[in-house]
Every structure is written in structure tokens, then in C-alpha cells.
Amino acid sequence: MTGVKWLAEMVETAPAPIDSDTPYRQWETLVSDAIASTLELAGTTRDSLYEMGFHSLYGGGWWSQNE
């Protein structure tokens, strides 16, 4: 593990920026955007289901004049 420690110290002292046009950076951006979109969709779906449940219990129906 001394080799790993040496490499870690070397990388910490001289970090190199990564170009935005490398395939790995593009893949990272693509996957990150996909995860963010999926989480947003899940949240929107959850909120819609809760709203539909609320309206089916407390609002609308044959006894209500509001539709």
C-alpha cells in the first residue's frame, strides 16, 4: 500500500484539470443529467399520485359542486 500512498500524495499536490471534450467527461455529464432527470420525474410522479389521492378522498365526486 505504500505505492498507493505515494501516488495519492503525488496527485494531491499536482491536480490536473480535465478537458470538457474527453469521452469520460462527456459520459459523466450524460449520466449525471440522466440521474437528475430520473429523480425529478420520480418526485413529480410521487407528487401527482399524492394529489390524486387527496382529491379522490376530499374533493370532487357526486357530492361536490366543484370539479
Contact map, one row per residue, 1 for C-alpha under 8 A:
1111100000000000000000000000000000000000000000000000000000000000000
1111110000000000000000000000000000000000000000000000000000000000000
1111111000000000000000000000000000000000000000000000000000000000000
1111111100000000000000000000000000000000000000000000000000000000000
1111111110000000000000000000000000000000000000000000000000000000000
0111111111000000000000000000000000000000000000000000000000000000000
0011111111100000000000000000000000000000000000000000000000000000000
0001111111110000000000000000000000000000000000000000000000000000000
0000111111111000000000000000000000000000000000000000000000000000000
0000011111111100000000000000000000000000000000000000000000000000000
0000001111111110000000000000000000000000000000000000000000000000000
0000000111111110000000000000000000000000000000000000000000000000000
0000000011111110000000000000000000000000000000000000000000000000000
0000000001111111000000000000000000000000000000000000000000000000000
0000000000111111100000000000000000000000000000000000000000000000000
0000000000000111110000000000000000000000000000000000000000000000000
0000000000000011111000000000000000000000000000000000000000000000000
0000000000000001111101001000000000000000000000000000000000000000000
0000000000000000111111001000000000000000000000000000000000000000000
0000000000000000011111001100000000000000000000000000000000000000000
0000000000000000001111101100000000000000000000000000000000000000000
0000000000000000011111111100000000000000000000000000000000000000000
0000000000000000000011111110000000000000000000000000000000000000000
0000000000000000000001111111000000000000000000000000000000000000000
0000000000000000011111111111100000000000000000000000000000000000000
0000000000000000000111111111110000000000000000000000000000000000000
0000000000000000000000111111111000000000000000000000000000000000000
0000000000000000000000011111111100000000000000000000000000000000000
0000000000000000000000001111111110000000000000000000000000000000000
0000000000000000000000000111111111000000000000000000000000000000000
0000000000000000000000000011111111100000000000000000000000000000000
0000000000000000000000000001111111110000000000000000000000000000000
0000000000000000000000000000111111111000000000000000000000000000000
0000000000000000000000000000011111111100000000000000000000000000000
0000000000000000000000000000001111111110000000000000000000000000000
0000000000000000000000000000000111111111000000000000000000000000000
0000000000000000000000000000000011111111100000000000000000000000000
0000000000000000000000000000000001111111110000000000000000000000000
0000000000000000000000000000000000111111111000000000000000000000000
0000000000000000000000000000000000011111111100000000000000000000000
0000000000000000000000000000000000001111111110000000000000000000000
0000000000000000000000000000000000000111111111000000000000000000000
0000000000000000000000000000000000000011111111100000000000000000000
0000000000000000000000000000000000000001111111110000000000000000000
0000000000000000000000000000000000000000111111111000000000000000000
0000000000000000000000000000000000000000011111111100000000000000000
0000000000000000000000000000000000000000001111111110000000000000000
0000000000000000000000000000000000000000000111111111000000000000000
0000000000000000000000000000000000000000000011111111100000000000000
0000000000000000000000000000000000000000000001111111110000000000000
0000000000000000000000000000000000000000000000111111111000000000000
0000000000000000000000000000000000000000000000011111111100000000000
0000000000000000000000000000000000000000000000001111111110000000000
0000000000000000000000000000000000000000000000000111111111100000000
0000000000000000000000000000000000000000000000000011111111110000000
0000000000000000000000000000000000000000000000000001111111111000000
0000000000000000000000000000000000000000000000000000111111100000000
0000000000000000000000000000000000000000000000000000011111110000000
0000000000000000000000000000000000000000000000000000011111111001010
0000000000000000000000000000000000000000000000000000001101111111111
0000000000000000000000000000000000000000000000000000000100111111001
0000000000000000000000000000000000000000000000000000000000011111100
0000000000000000000000000000000000000000000000000000000000011111100
0000000000000000000000000000000000000000000000000000000000111111111
0000000000000000000000000000000000000000000000000000000000010111111
0000000000000000000000000000000000000000000000000000000000110001111
0000000000000000000000000000000000000000000000000000000000011001111
